[in-house]
């Protein structure tokens, strides 16, 4: 187990990601490597709010327990850091994934909405939202879940933090999000690849995305490898993805984010 916090913000170079970790071994794709790393965490605990335990905003690293987003972040950072494992590289990538422009500057600098997380990851060359290419659609949605539910987020009681968070929500509300609606999901399942990141688009008022994880190909079927709030652990779903999604309430569709580091 590793539990570590740091307030050091590293200047992250996108070129470093694209050059130093583009080479894969033994014919593996980067998506295959994501899955290989993710499998090392199978059975670990699901836990929420692990990033909110510190009084001040710092880079919190806990490799013993995850929520769905910290799981995805950790897997990507572990996979893409310099080999042999370099902790400074791991911290740098994780910081860049989790914080706006890779800078830790208080609670509001964290990417609380996963749609913003995806937009920044695409900007930084980690991958691409391929939902439109798979036959998806564009949509806009008013984002305000955190500000409307302020009581769930104690740090929003600070008016300065609340105002910055609300500015982020307004900005995200103007962005068109590419996604695959529920009625089209069955048509794209055969096009998904090992290590694709899947994000589940929420129908809840004000919320963009409610869950995330990795696509894993198993016995010629598509499954989900994720930190599950249902089973309280990191797992591979027993049901194929199409069937599993039908059991998920308040889901309008999915986003498929494919890594572009080959």
KOLFI-40593 format. One record per residue (C-alpha): residue number from 0; x, y, z. Coordinates in nm, 3 decimals, decimal comma. Example, Ala and Ser with C-alpha at 12.3 -4.5 7.8 and 13.67 -1.06 7.14 Angstrom:
<lumvexs>
<lumvex n="0" u="1,230" v="-0,450" w="0,780"/>
<lumvex n="1" u="1,367" v="-0,106" w="0,714"/>
</lumvexs>
This chain:
<lumvexs>
<lumvex n="0" u="0,000" v="0,000" w="0,000"/>
<lumvex n="1" u="0,113" v="0,351" w="-0,076"/>
<lumvex n="2" u="-0,051" v="0,660" w="0,066"/>
<lumvex n="3" u="0,133" v="0,977" w="-0,018"/>
<lumvex n="4" u="0,054" v="1,344" w="-0,047"/>
<lumvex n="5" u="0,260" v="1,621" w="-0,192"/>
<lumvex n="6" u="0,212" v="1,989" w="-0,262"/>
<lumvex n="7" u="0,477" v="1,997" w="-0,533"/>
<lumvex n="8" u="0,338" v="2,084" w="-0,875"/>
<lumvex n="9" u="0,548" v="1,965" w="-1,165"/>
<lumvex n="10" u="0,571" v="2,138" w="-1,500"/>
<lumvex n="11" u="0,457" v="1,869" w="-1,737"/>
<lumvex n="12" u="0,573" v="1,846" w="-2,096"/>
<lumvex n="13" u="0,330" v="1,696" w="-2,346"/>
<lumvex n="14" u="0,618" v="1,626" w="-2,582"/>
<lumvex n="15" u="0,773" v="1,407" w="-2,312"/>
<lumvex n="16" u="0,462" v="1,191" w="-2,306"/>
<lumvex n="17" u="0,450" v="1,158" w="-2,683"/>
<lumvex n="18" u="0,818" v="1,077" w="-2,726"/>
<lumvex n="19" u="0,943" v="0,895" w="-2,419"/>
<lumvex n="20" u="0,652" v="0,652" w="-2,381"/>
<lumvex n="21" u="0,540" v="0,598" w="-2,736"/>
<lumvex n="22" u="0,732" v="0,274" w="-2,773"/>
<lumvex n="23" u="0,542" v="-0,038" w="-2,673"/>
<lumvex n="24" u="0,695" v="-0,380" w="-2,618"/>
<lumvex n="25" u="0,617" v="-0,725" w="-2,753"/>
<lumvex n="26" u="0,360" v="-0,587" w="-2,998"/>
<lumvex n="27" u="0,137" v="-0,451" w="-2,723"/>
<lumvex n="28" u="-0,069" v="-0,140" w="-2,783"/>
<lumvex n="29" u="-0,081" v="0,126" w="-2,514"/>
<lumvex n="30" u="-0,439" v="0,015" w="-2,451"/>
<lumvex n="31" u="-0,312" v="-0,337" w="-2,381"/>
<lumvex n="32" u="-0,063" v="-0,189" w="-2,136"/>
<lumvex n="33" u="-0,340" v="0,007" w="-1,962"/>
<lumvex n="34" u="-0,524" v="-0,321" w="-1,909"/>
<lumvex n="35" u="-0,210" v="-0,499" w="-1,792"/>
<lumvex n="36" u="-0,157" v="-0,228" w="-1,530"/>
<lumvex n="37" u="-0,524" v="-0,212" w="-1,433"/>
<lumvex n="38" u="-0,533" v="-0,587" w="-1,364"/>
<lumvex n="39" u="-0,269" v="-0,545" w="-1,093"/>
<lumvex n="40" u="-0,530" v="-0,353" w="-0,890"/>
<lumvex n="41" u="-0,810" v="-0,611" w="-0,915"/>
<lumvex n="42" u="-0,976" v="-0,667" w="-0,580"/>
<lumvex n="43" u="-0,860" v="-0,340" w="-0,426"/>
<lumvex n="44" u="-1,117" v="-0,135" w="-0,236"/>
<lumvex n="45" u="-1,355" v="0,123" w="-0,376"/>
<lumvex n="46" u="-1,357" v="0,439" w="-0,165"/>
<lumvex n="47" u="-1,494" v="0,787" w="-0,232"/>
<lumvex n="48" u="-1,361" v="1,127" w="-0,126"/>
<lumvex n="49" u="-1,000" v="1,015" w="-0,079"/>
<lumvex n="50" u="-0,885" v="1,342" w="-0,238"/>
<lumvex n="51" u="-1,074" v="1,556" w="0,014"/>
<lumvex n="52" u="-0,909" v="1,447" w="0,337"/>
<lumvex n="53" u="-0,643" v="1,717" w="0,345"/>
<lumvex n="54" u="-0,714" v="2,069" w="0,466"/>
<lumvex n="55" u="-0,520" v="2,217" w="0,176"/>
<lumvex n="56" u="-0,530" v="2,090" w="-0,181"/>
<lumvex n="57" u="-0,230" v="1,864" w="-0,240"/>
<lumvex n="58" u="-0,148" v="1,579" w="-0,477"/>
<lumvex n="59" u="-0,292" v="1,277" w="-0,297"/>
<lumvex n="60" u="-0,179" v="0,932" w="-0,407"/>
<lumvex n="61" u="-0,339" v="0,620" w="-0,267"/>
<lumvex n="62" u="-0,273" v="0,297" w="-0,453"/>
<lumvex n="63" u="-0,470" v="0,081" w="-0,209"/>
<lumvex n="64" u="-0,817" v="0,219" w="-0,274"/>
<lumvex n="65" u="-0,984" v="0,413" w="-0,552"/>
<lumvex n="66" u="-1,297" v="0,575" w="-0,682"/>
<lumvex n="67" u="-1,367" v="0,532" w="-1,053"/>
<lumvex n="68" u="-1,171" v="0,843" w="-1,159"/>
<lumvex n="69" u="-0,868" v="0,799" w="-0,932"/>
<lumvex n="70" u="-0,846" v="0,441" w="-1,060"/>
<lumvex n="71" u="-0,831" v="0,555" w="-1,423"/>
<lumvex n="72" u="-0,580" v="0,828" w="-1,338"/>
<lumvex n="73" u="-0,353" v="0,595" w="-1,145"/>
<lumvex n="74" u="-0,352" v="0,330" w="-1,419"/>
<lumvex n="75" u="-0,268" v="0,583" w="-1,689"/>
<lumvex n="76" u="0,009" v="0,747" w="-1,485"/>
<lumvex n="77" u="0,163" v="0,413" w="-1,386"/>
<lumvex n="78" u="0,155" v="0,293" w="-1,746"/>
<lumvex n="79" u="0,294" v="0,607" w="-1,906"/>
<lumvex n="80" u="0,566" v="0,701" w="-1,659"/>
<lumvex n="81" u="0,929" v="0,643" w="-1,750"/>
<lumvex n="82" u="1,060" v="0,289" w="-1,733"/>
<lumvex n="83" u="1,201" v="0,157" w="-1,509"/>
<lumvex n="84" u="0,937" v="0,308" w="-1,280"/>
<lumvex n="85" u="1,020" v="0,668" w="-1,202"/>
<lumvex n="86" u="0,821" v="0,823" w="-0,920"/>
<lumvex n="87" u="0,877" v="1,182" w="-1,028"/>
<lumvex n="88" u="0,745" v="1,098" w="-1,374"/>
<lumvex n="89" u="0,444" v="0,925" w="-1,218"/>
<lumvex n="90" u="0,367" v="1,231" w="-1,002"/>
<lumvex n="91" u="0,406" v="1,464" w="-1,297"/>
<lumvex n="92" u="0,165" v="1,270" w="-1,519"/>
<lumvex n="93" u="-0,087" v="1,231" w="-1,238"/>
<lumvex n="94" u="-0,075" v="1,602" w="-1,159"/>
<lumvex n="95" u="-0,132" v="1,685" w="-1,524"/>
<lumvex n="96" u="-0,428" v="1,449" w="-1,546"/>
<lumvex n="97" u="-0,599" v="1,567" w="-1,228"/>
<lumvex n="98" u="-0,543" v="1,944" w="-1,226"/>
<lumvex n="99" u="-0,624" v="2,218" w="-1,472"/>
<lumvex n="100" u="-0,315" v="2,291" w="-1,681"/>
<lumvex n="101" u="-0,116" v="2,067" w="-1,447"/>
<lumvex n="102" u="-0,113" v="2,329" w="-1,170"/>
<lumvex n="103" u="-0,226" v="2,263" w="-0,813"/>
<lumvex n="104" u="-0,387" v="2,588" w="-0,706"/>
<lumvex n="105" u="-0,654" v="2,506" w="-0,452"/>
<lumvex n="106" u="-0,968" v="2,293" w="-0,460"/>
<lumvex n="107" u="-1,111" v="2,461" w="-0,768"/>
<lumvex n="108" u="-0,804" v="2,374" w="-0,977"/>
<lumvex n="109" u="-0,892" v="2,004" w="-0,960"/>
<lumvex n="110" u="-1,088" v="1,873" w="-1,259"/>
<lumvex n="111" u="-1,405" v="1,779" w="-1,071"/>
<lumvex n="112" u="-1,613" v="1,720" w="-1,383"/>
<lumvex n="113" u="-1,492" v="1,428" w="-1,594"/>
<lumvex n="114" u="-1,590" v="1,598" w="-1,920"/>
<lumvex n="115" u="-1,326" v="1,862" w="-1,845"/>
<lumvex n="116" u="-1,083" v="1,584" w="-1,755"/>
<lumvex n="117" u="-1,137" v="1,431" w="-2,100"/>
<lumvex n="118" u="-1,100" v="1,765" w="-2,278"/>
<lumvex n="119" u="-0,768" v="1,833" w="-2,108"/>
<lumvex n="120" u="-0,640" v="1,479" w="-2,166"/>
<lumvex n="121" u="-0,719" v="1,518" w="-2,535"/>
<lumvex n="122" u="-0,547" v="1,856" w="-2,548"/>
<lumvex n="123" u="-0,237" v="1,701" w="-2,388"/>
<lumvex n="124" u="-0,215" v="1,418" w="-2,639"/>
<lumvex n="125" u="-0,323" v="1,134" w="-2,411"/>
<lumvex n="126" u="-0,610" v="1,030" w="-2,634"/>
<lumvex n="127" u="-0,917" v="1,135" w="-2,828"/>
<lumvex n="128" u="-1,292" v="1,124" w="-2,782"/>
<lumvex n="129" u="-1,384" v="0,904" w="-3,080"/>
<lumvex n="130" u="-1,757" v="0,894" w="-3,008"/>
<lumvex n="131" u="-1,847" v="1,089" w="-3,323"/>
<lumvex n="132" u="-1,634" v="0,859" w="-3,539"/>
<lumvex n="133" u="-1,827" v="0,565" w="-3,395"/>
<lumvex n="134" u="-2,159" v="0,718" w="-3,499"/>
<lumvex n="135" u="-2,228" v="0,933" w="-3,196"/>
<lumvex n="136" u="-2,381" v="1,277" w="-3,158"/>
<lumvex n="137" u="-2,304" v="1,619" w="-3,015"/>
<lumvex n="138" u="-2,499" v="1,771" w="-2,730"/>
<lumvex n="139" u="-2,478" v="2,055" w="-2,481"/>
<lumvex n="140" u="-2,597" v="2,035" w="-2,123"/>
<lumvex n="141" u="-2,621" v="2,284" w="-1,842"/>
<lumvex n="142" u="-2,363" v="2,176" w="-1,582"/>
<lumvex n="143" u="-2,437" v="2,276" w="-1,223"/>
<lumvex n="144" u="-2,448" v="1,960" w="-1,012"/>
<lumvex n="145" u="-2,182" v="2,063" w="-0,760"/>
<lumvex n="146" u="-2,299" v="2,421" w="-0,714"/>
<lumvex n="147" u="-2,662" v="2,316" w="-0,674"/>
<lumvex n="148" u="-2,560" v="2,046" w="-0,425"/>
<lumvex n="149" u="-2,321" v="2,266" w="-0,233"/>
<lumvex n="150" u="-2,393" v="2,089" w="0,098"/>
<lumvex n="151" u="-2,232" v="1,770" w="-0,038"/>
<lumvex n="152" u="-1,904" v="1,955" w="-0,094"/>
<lumvex n="153" u="-1,793" v="2,133" w="0,228"/>
<lumvex n="154" u="-1,511" v="2,323" w="0,060"/>
<lumvex n="155" u="-1,765" v="2,504" w="-0,157"/>
<lumvex n="156" u="-1,875" v="2,694" w="0,153"/>
<lumvex n="157" u="-1,579" v="2,919" w="0,078"/>
<lumvex n="158" u="-1,727" v="3,183" w="-0,152"/>
<lumvex n="159" u="-1,407" v="3,228" w="-0,353"/>
<lumvex n="160" u="-1,387" v="2,856" w="-0,425"/>
<lumvex n="161" u="-1,758" v="2,841" w="-0,504"/>
<lumvex n="162" u="-1,729" v="3,126" w="-0,753"/>
<lumvex n="163" u="-1,436" v="2,964" w="-0,935"/>
<lumvex n="164" u="-1,619" v="2,632" w="-0,950"/>
<lumvex n="165" u="-1,930" v="2,801" w="-1,087"/>
<lumvex n="166" u="-1,719" v="2,968" w="-1,358"/>
<lumvex n="167" u="-1,596" v="2,623" w="-1,460"/>
<lumvex n="168" u="-1,953" v="2,493" w="-1,476"/>
<lumvex n="169" u="-2,060" v="2,782" w="-1,698"/>
<lumvex n="170" u="-1,764" v="2,719" w="-1,929"/>
<lumvex n="171" u="-1,843" v="2,346" w="-1,956"/>
<lumvex n="172" u="-2,208" v="2,422" w="-2,026"/>
<lumvex n="173" u="-2,102" v="2,596" w="-2,347"/>
<lumvex n="174" u="-1,901" v="2,302" w="-2,477"/>
<lumvex n="175" u="-2,055" v="2,046" w="-2,713"/>
<lumvex n="176" u="-1,988" v="1,695" w="-2,587"/>
<lumvex n="177" u="-1,963" v="1,403" w="-2,830"/>
<lumvex n="178" u="-2,129" v="1,087" w="-2,698"/>
<lumvex n="179" u="-2,300" v="0,768" w="-2,813"/>
<lumvex n="180" u="-2,665" v="0,760" w="-2,703"/>
<lumvex n="181" u="-2,809" v="0,443" w="-2,553"/>
<lumvex n="182" u="-2,995" v="0,348" w="-2,870"/>
<lumvex n="183" u="-2,667" v="0,325" w="-3,063"/>
<lumvex n="184" u="-2,448" v="0,144" w="-2,808"/>
<lumvex n="185" u="-2,510" v="-0,206" w="-2,941"/>
<lumvex n="186" u="-2,392" v="-0,091" w="-3,285"/>
<lumvex n="187" u="-2,047" v="0,016" w="-3,160"/>
<lumvex n="188" u="-1,952" v="-0,267" w="-2,923"/>
<lumvex n="189" u="-1,755" v="-0,457" w="-3,186"/>
<lumvex n="190" u="-1,550" v="-0,143" w="-3,257"/>
<lumvex n="191" u="-1,419" v="-0,104" w="-2,903"/>
<lumvex n="192" u="-1,061" v="-0,189" w="-2,813"/>
<lumvex n="193" u="-0,866" v="-0,304" w="-2,511"/>
<lumvex n="194" u="-0,783" v="-0,007" w="-2,291"/>
<lumvex n="195" u="-1,039" v="0,237" w="-2,433"/>
<lumvex n="196" u="-1,165" v="0,465" w="-2,158"/>
<lumvex n="197" u="-1,541" v="0,462" w="-2,128"/>
<lumvex n="198" u="-1,737" v="0,739" w="-1,957"/>
<lumvex n="199" u="-2,106" v="0,701" w="-1,878"/>
<lumvex n="200" u="-2,308" v="1,010" w="-1,963"/>
<lumvex n="201" u="-2,553" v="1,101" w="-1,687"/>
<lumvex n="202" u="-2,918" v="1,193" w="-1,723"/>
<lumvex n="203" u="-2,912" v="1,355" w="-1,378"/>
<lumvex n="204" u="-2,979" v="1,728" w="-1,389"/>
<lumvex n="205" u="-2,657" v="1,929" w="-1,396"/>
<lumvex n="206" u="-2,423" v="1,628" w="-1,407"/>
<lumvex n="207" u="-2,209" v="1,544" w="-1,709"/>
<lumvex n="208" u="-2,061" v="1,200" w="-1,638"/>
<lumvex n="209" u="-2,138" v="0,959" w="-1,356"/>
<lumvex n="210" u="-1,887" v="0,675" w="-1,398"/>
<lumvex n="211" u="-1,574" v="0,570" w="-1,585"/>
<lumvex n="212" u="-1,345" v="0,274" w="-1,639"/>
<lumvex n="213" u="-1,161" v="0,075" w="-1,907"/>
<lumvex n="214" u="-1,286" v="-0,145" w="-2,187"/>
<lumvex n="215" u="-1,144" v="-0,497" w="-2,164"/>
<lumvex n="216" u="-1,189" v="-0,772" w="-2,422"/>
<lumvex n="217" u="-1,262" v="-1,105" w="-2,256"/>
<lumvex n="218" u="-1,364" v="-1,431" w="-2,428"/>
<lumvex n="219" u="-1,449" v="-1,237" w="-2,745"/>
<lumvex n="220" u="-1,684" v="-1,012" w="-2,548"/>
<lumvex n="221" u="-1,650" v="-0,650" w="-2,436"/>
<lumvex n="222" u="-1,646" v="-0,600" w="-2,058"/>
<lumvex n="223" u="-1,580" v="-0,316" w="-1,815"/>
<lumvex n="224" u="-1,274" v="-0,302" w="-1,585"/>
<lumvex n="225" u="-1,347" v="-0,041" w="-1,320"/>
<lumvex n="226" u="-1,359" v="0,061" w="-0,956"/>
<lumvex n="227" u="-1,718" v="-0,032" w="-0,878"/>
<lumvex n="228" u="-1,939" v="0,149" w="-0,628"/>
<lumvex n="229" u="-2,171" v="-0,155" w="-0,635"/>
<lumvex n="230" u="-1,924" v="-0,424" w="-0,534"/>
<lumvex n="231" u="-1,690" v="-0,183" w="-0,352"/>
<lumvex n="232" u="-1,381" v="-0,308" w="-0,533"/>
<lumvex n="233" u="-1,186" v="-0,297" w="-0,857"/>
<lumvex n="234" u="-1,334" v="-0,564" w="-1,082"/>
<lumvex n="235" u="-1,408" v="-0,689" w="-1,432"/>
<lumvex n="236" u="-1,783" v="-0,703" w="-1,483"/>
<lumvex n="237" u="-1,928" v="-1,053" w="-1,511"/>
<lumvex n="238" u="-2,180" v="-0,928" w="-1,765"/>
<lumvex n="239" u="-2,068" v="-0,808" w="-2,109"/>
<lumvex n="240" u="-2,072" v="-0,429" w="-2,136"/>
<lumvex n="241" u="-2,396" v="-0,404" w="-2,333"/>
<lumvex n="242" u="-2,586" v="-0,599" w="-2,071"/>
<lumvex n="243" u="-2,415" v="-0,421" w="-1,783"/>
<lumvex n="244" u="-2,506" v="-0,075" w="-1,914"/>
<lumvex n="245" u="-2,872" v="-0,174" w="-1,927"/>
<lumvex n="246" u="-2,859" v="-0,222" w="-1,548"/>
<lumvex n="247" u="-2,720" v="0,128" w="-1,491"/>
<lumvex n="248" u="-2,983" v="0,385" w="-1,390"/>
<lumvex n="249" u="-2,973" v="0,745" w="-1,510"/>
<lumvex n="250" u="-2,742" v="0,679" w="-1,807"/>
<lumvex n="251" u="-2,808" v="0,848" w="-2,143"/>
<lumvex n="252" u="-2,513" v="0,705" w="-2,328"/>
<lumvex n="253" u="-2,137" v="0,663" w="-2,327"/>
<lumvex n="254" u="-1,820" v="0,838" w="-2,437"/>
<lumvex n="255" u="-1,532" v="0,637" w="-2,580"/>
<lumvex n="256" u="-1,190" v="0,793" w="-2,530"/>
<lumvex n="257" u="-0,910" v="0,609" w="-2,713"/>
<lumvex n="258" u="-0,544" v="0,666" w="-2,635"/>
<lumvex n="259" u="-0,337" v="0,813" w="-2,918"/>
<lumvex n="260" u="0,002" v="0,704" w="-2,787"/>
<lumvex n="261" u="0,100" v="0,408" w="-3,005"/>
</lumvexs>
